[in-house]
Amino acid sequence: MKGVESVKLEEIIKEMSKEQLEKFKKERYEKFIKPLMEGNVQKIKEERQTLQENLIETKN
């Protein structure tokens, strides 16, 4: 894109105060990391349930 200047995240973080950085980290965690982790946990629970159901069927 012409006319759009990109700035590296590292450069932005260098200029943040300690409070701004902590807020930034918390926001990133809440928006990106936490949903991914929760999705992974849900997927594991679903797979565990499927395996248990398959084991019960196999025993019968």
Buried (B, 14 or more C-beta within 10 A) or exposed (E): EEEEEEEEEEEEEEEEEEEEBEEBEEEEEEEEEEEEEEEEEEEEEEEEEEEEEEEEEEEE
